[in-house]
Every structure is written in C-alpha cells, then in structure tokens.
C-alpha cells in the first residue's frame, strides 16, 4: 500500500486527533490572524445595543447633576436674601425698580418715541440680584451711583455701570436652562431686558443698562418681593419684612424662570415690547378672574377696591399654558385691569415648573430649597405659593372658589 493510500486511510479513521490536514492547518492560521467579518459584526452589534441601553441612563445622570447644581444655586439665593434681610431691618428687596425713578427727563432720547418720559424703564432696571450681591442698594432710600439719563447712550460708560449692568455671577444661572430665543437668552438664563443691542424706542443700546446679571434663571415670588417701580412714591410703599411670613418653611420665595420666551414677553406704555426677565411671579388670581400684576396699586380690582385673592388650580394653569391661537402660536389671555399692558396672563406662567424631569427648584422663606413638581406646590391644603399676600397688606389667600377658565375651541 502506497503512502497516499495510508494517509487516506488515516484521514478516514474515526476520532483521529494526531493528524492535521492542510485544510485544518489553514483554518487555525486564519484564527491566529484575527476575527472573521461575521465575528466583528456580532461584536459591533453588541456594543451598539449596550450603548443604546446606557445613553439614556447617562443622560439622566447628567441632568440629575445639573438639577443638583441648580438646587445649590437656589440655596445660595436663599442665603443672600436672609443676609440682606438681617442687615436691613428684616426688609426684603423689591423685585425691581426703575433706575430713573427720581423723575429725571430722558434727554438722551430726544427725537425718539421715548423722549420726555419720566419714571419709566427707558433707563433700565435695578434688579434684586444686584441688591443682594452688594452692587446696588434699593428698597429703602435712594440707590447709589445712578447716572443721569444723558450718559446712557455714551459709547464709553462709567465704572458704576460697568460694575452693575450685566454683571457676571454664575449663581444666578441654571445649568439646565436652554432659552427658546438665543437672541434674548443664553445657556444658563435670560439676558437683562435692556441688554446690549436691544431697542429703546428708535435707539439701539450700545451696552447693557440694567443692573442685573448677564444671565438670569430665577424669579422672585411677588407676595414677598413685589415690583416697586418708583421708590419715592408713597403709593408704592409695599416692601415686605421677612418676619411677616406665617409659614416660612412652606412659602416659596424664589422660583425658576421658564425658558419659553413667549411666556415672559411683555409690552408696556413706558417701555414698549420687551422680554421681562426682571418681573416677579405669583400663583394668585382675583375672584373676578383678574391676574395679579405683582405689586403696587395693581392689587386693586377693576372697581378700584382691594382684590380678594384666591389660589389658582393646577388644571387651570396647565390649560392656560397650552392654549394656542388659530395659527398655533401660544395664546396668553389678558386677565388684569391695566390699560397700559396688553399681554398679561397669570404670572405663574413665568416659571419653568418642569425643567428637571418634571420638577423645578424652589427657595423658601426660611432659606432652604427643594425640588418639587408644580402640582405639589399647588396643593390647596398646603398652598406653597403663599398663605397671605404680604405685599398687599397681608391679605389672606382664599381657596379656589370656581374654575377660572372654561375649555374653549382653542384649547388643545
């Protein structure tokens, strides 16, 4: 029997483990050189599946970290306000004041639609954030360093404005804030109302003039920090002492702003159309359906009598926030007795109540902060938006008596 015949017989023998054919040797050699195409595809598929499973979890973890950072900022603002009250006879600042509250004329705006106006927002605002950080004083007496109106349009501005207008302070930013309008806001918060490049009448501002941070993500509750446009007008003396709170551990002092520009756009006779990133919020309505504007004489109803304040319901607020006109644009109904502001709605819509996975951060009147859902803040048995309207004489906030709005054809 020849050699080839012997090999053939051996190859045909069962369970032969000592002889490798040329084909088996080639297979082992290929195995040493790397993976096959099929094996690579299997590995890639497994990696893609695992990545798809992990990415949502990583995104939630990242957002959770941002929410915690925002919560820490909320606590810091509570500290600022507690310290301010401690050093100012227990008084909280107003949400904002006009810089030209002293009755100066707008000489710098001669020839514009704002010429001759006094006591208006044309020269910008002094925001509570500038007060509690020591950049400005307001609420009690005259603010310091307010330049005359004639300096507002100068290309070279003085050190007072440089220090106060559009200042940098990350504590007033929220890492999760992404504005719907990047011209009026940036990652972290809204720009001041009178920011560089915005218009006042026919004038384009060469620099920011509001004493407010470059980005603002938080708004005050008007029952504690109402707007007070004109400091020297006795009719607007509605500042609140922190000790007036009957339940500081369960009354909201600071909330987060919405990142929806349409919800904080406004128009006033003095200032014209603008983004109102300085305004306070509140969750109150009048028994007649009016919105409360957040201070001053606006706590009077359409008959000129003090408003009877009532709680707003969660369902009404959600419905109001979803209303649209025939073109699909947000529709916010005027519910106030003002003849000079035509765009107002319930000011709870200024808040971003679902920024952090359906929740938002709130600072309370005792200085602590918590992350809650909107529904949790509006429980009628423990209404966290206030027990009394301290900026309107301490009037009690009554339980909701009836639905404020009935569904309409424009309601989704």
ABEGO torsion letter per residue (X at the ends): XBAAAAAAAAAABBGBAABBBAAAAAAAAAAAAEBBAAAAAAAAAAAAAAAAAAAAAAAAAAAAAAAAAAAAAAAAAAAAAAAAAAAAGGBBBBABBBAAAAGBBBAAABGBAABGBBGBAAAEBBBAAAAAAGABBBGBEBBBGBBBAAAAABABBBAAAAAABGBBBAAABBAABBBABAAABBBGEBBBABBBGBBBEABBBABBABBBBABBABBBBAAABBBBABAABAAABABBBAAABABAAABBABBBBBABAAAABBBBAAAEBBBBAABBBBBBBBAAGBBBAGEEAAABBAAGBBBBBBBBBAAAAAAAAABBBAAGBBBBBBBBABAABAABBBAAAABBAAABGGBBBBBBAAGBBBBBBAAAAABAABBAAEABBAAAGGBBBBBBABBABBBBAABX
